[in-house]
Amino acid sequence: MTRGSESRLDAAKFKVIAAMEQRLPACAKDQWAEPGEGRDWSAYVPRSGT
């Protein structure tokens, strides 16, 4: 499989996952409310160095 086809496959998978998340009672986008919806970028920076 080429890199381009892998990218297209990954994009298709995420599109399907996003559509499924819209049907869940507690939508996955709600998980961003607790950590401030990504406004504080330092909360998402790896701290272990790996």
HELIX and SHEET records of a PDB file:
HELIX    1   1 ARG A    3  GLN A   22  1                                  20    
HELIX    2   2 ALA A   28  TRP A   32  5                                   5    
HELIX    3   3 TRP A   41  TYR A   44  5                                   4    
END                                                                             
